[in-house]
Amino acid sequence: MRLHTRYQNSAGERVRIVLELKSLAYDYVAIPSLSGADYRCINPQLLMPALEIDGHVVTQSLAIIELLEELYPDPSILPAAPFARAGARAFAAVIAADLHPVTVNRVRRYLAEELGAGDAVLAEWYRHWAKLALETLEALLKRRDHATRFAYSDTPGLAEACLVPAMRNARRFDCDLSPYPLLRELDGQCRDLVPFRRAAPESQPDFPA
């Protein structure tokens, strides 16, 4: 397996976390630029990550994660109970579909270069959408049927793999995280675990010295 990504790519971090949780070996391929013709051949969307596996190239982090779960189901990153599974998938989708897109550089660059948004406006724009997503995630944890050690089970999995990079981005953009005690506790639990530390940006070979 070859994972094309970059140290600060949060979608790539999700995949790295799952690879580490499943103890799967892979080659890390750092992408210095998304504008190169070589990478366009790998991913026509020119986004990260992309996974080369068994002669195939799979794009989009959640699709990659689902494939890894299907190919290597043990240990599973999804709860055993169907409704808990659905809860974990919904939690992940809020992050991947609603929160992550507003962090993507090309989106913020368009706002700045084409619409004239300054740094202060961009920061406020991000924090507005981040607040809505984080409020949703906190509410989803509050309404769980029963408490578990992690979001939807007693072991970390899909939900946590998506949450930790998202919380890192929120801190990077100076979001106020004090209203989300459940998210902060879950994030802190995970960042202490070896798979999450190994997948973190600062542990990657292209992290700046």
Buried (B, 14 or more C-beta within 10 A) or exposed (E): BBBBBBBBBBBBBBBBBBBBBBEEEBEBBBBEEBEEEEBEEBBEEBBBBBBBBEEEBBBBBBEBBBBBBEEBEEEBBBBEEEEBBEBBBBBBBBBBEBBBEBBBEEBBEEBBEEEEBEEEEBBEBBBEBBBEBBEBBBEBBEEBEEEEEBBBBEBBBBBBBBBBBBBBBBEEEEBEBEEBEBBBEBBEBBBEBEBBEBBBBEEBEBEEE
